[in-house]
Amino acid sequence: MTRLDDARLLILEQELFIALEIQRIVGEAGAIAVDLAHNLEDLDAYIRTSPPYDAVIMEVRVQGISTLAAAARLQLAGLPVVFVTAYDHYRSGVAGFPIAPVVIKPFESTTLVEAIITAISSSRAIG
């Protein structure tokens, strides 16, 4: 997979401008469905009510709350996670998520797309 052709993605990002930019980037890379969640409640609602996603792109903290417990639940359910964060200390990874790519803001489009492709490919290789 060199693009996100036919991928279904969920984005958890509290900043609307950044969420829309991620949506644009993945759409141009071939994703067919991209849903936007702005808080953990939205994330849970999308996961419960929407068709299966290929990956979730999520901020490490939303509205001052860690998203790591939600990310752990997603990974246990077999859903790959890509972290997008401005926190530079996560550059080498997020503890407890050894295979989850981390993209540091600001990011290049290709960096984000490659991280998502890596997460989806790694998940398929494991599962």
C-alpha positions as CSV (number, residue, x, y, z in Angstrom):
1,M,0.0,0.0,0.0
2,T,1.6,3.3,-1.1
3,R,-1.5,5.4,-0.6
4,L,-4.5,5.3,1.7
5,D,-6.7,3.9,-1.0
6,D,-10.1,3.0,0.4
7,A,-9.0,3.5,4.0
8,R,-11.6,4.4,6.6
9,L,-10.1,6.7,9.2
10,L,-11.2,8.3,12.5
11,I,-9.4,11.5,13.7
12,L,-9.5,12.6,17.3
13,E,-8.2,16.2,17.4
14,Q,-9.6,19.1,19.5
15,E,-8.3,21.8,17.1
16,L,-10.8,22.1,14.2
17,F,-8.3,23.6,11.8
18,I,-5.8,20.8,12.4
19,A,-8.5,18.1,12.2
20,L,-9.7,19.6,8.8
21,E,-6.1,19.7,7.6
22,I,-5.6,16.0,8.5
23,Q,-8.9,15.2,6.8
24,R,-7.7,17.0,3.6
25,I,-4.3,15.3,3.6
26,V,-5.7,11.8,4.0
27,G,-8.5,12.5,1.5
28,E,-5.9,13.5,-1.1
29,A,-4.0,10.3,-0.3
30,G,-7.1,8.2,-1.1
31,A,-9.0,7.7,2.1
32,I,-12.7,7.2,1.3
33,A,-14.1,8.0,4.7
34,V,-12.8,10.3,7.4
35,D,-14.7,11.0,10.6
36,L,-13.8,13.8,13.0
37,A,-14.1,13.4,16.8
38,H,-13.3,16.4,19.0
39,N,-13.3,14.7,22.4
40,L,-13.3,11.2,23.9
41,E,-17.1,11.0,24.0
42,D,-17.2,11.6,20.2
43,L,-14.5,9.0,19.7
44,D,-16.5,6.4,21.7
45,A,-19.7,7.2,19.8
46,Y,-18.0,6.8,16.4
47,I,-16.4,3.5,17.4
48,R,-19.8,2.1,18.6
49,T,-21.9,3.3,15.7
50,S,-19.8,3.5,12.6
51,P,-18.6,0.8,10.2
52,P,-15.1,-0.5,11.1
53,Y,-12.1,1.9,10.8
54,D,-8.7,1.0,9.3
55,A,-6.9,3.3,11.8
56,V,-7.4,6.1,14.3
57,I,-5.3,9.2,14.2
58,M,-5.4,10.8,17.7
59,E,-3.8,13.5,19.8
60,V,-2.1,12.3,23.0
61,R,-4.1,14.8,25.1
62,V,-7.5,16.3,24.3
63,Q,-9.1,19.0,26.4
64,G,-6.4,18.4,29.0
65,I,-7.2,14.7,29.3
66,S,-4.9,11.9,28.3
67,T,-6.2,9.7,25.5
68,L,-3.9,6.8,26.2
69,A,-6.5,4.7,28.0
70,A,-8.8,5.0,24.9
71,A,-5.8,4.3,22.6
72,A,-5.1,1.1,24.6
73,R,-8.7,-0.1,24.2
74,L,-8.6,0.6,20.5
75,Q,-5.4,-1.4,20.1
76,L,-6.8,-4.3,22.1
77,A,-9.7,-4.3,19.7
78,G,-7.2,-4.6,16.8
79,L,-7.5,-1.0,15.6
80,P,-4.2,0.7,14.8
81,V,-3.4,4.0,16.3
82,V,-1.3,6.9,15.0
83,F,-0.5,9.6,17.6
84,V,-0.3,13.2,16.4
85,T,1.1,15.6,19.0
86,A,2.9,18.8,19.6
87,Y,4.6,17.3,22.7
88,D,8.2,16.8,21.5
89,H,9.1,14.4,24.3
90,Y,6.9,11.8,22.5
91,R,9.2,11.9,19.4
92,S,10.7,8.6,20.3
93,G,7.4,6.9,21.0
94,V,4.6,6.7,23.5
95,A,5.2,4.4,26.5
96,G,3.0,1.3,26.2
97,F,2.5,1.7,22.4
98,P,5.7,0.3,20.9
99,I,4.3,-0.1,17.4
100,A,2.2,3.1,17.2
101,P,3.8,5.7,15.1
102,V,4.1,9.2,16.5
103,V,3.9,12.3,14.2
104,I,5.1,15.6,15.8
105,K,3.2,18.8,14.9
106,P,3.8,20.6,12.7
107,F,4.2,17.8,10.2
108,E,4.6,17.3,6.5
109,S,1.7,15.6,4.6
110,T,4.0,12.7,3.5
111,T,5.1,12.1,7.1
112,L,1.5,11.7,8.3
113,V,0.5,9.5,5.4
114,E,3.5,7.3,5.8
115,A,2.8,6.9,9.5
116,I,-0.8,5.8,8.8
117,I,0.3,3.4,6.1
118,T,2.9,1.9,8.6
119,A,0.3,1.5,11.3
120,I,-2.2,-0.2,9.0
121,S,0.4,-2.5,7.5
122,S,1.8,-3.4,10.9
123,S,-1.7,-4.2,12.2
124,R,-2.4,-6.4,9.2
125,A,0.9,-8.2,9.7
126,I,0.1,-8.9,13.3
127,G,-3.5,-9.8,12.9
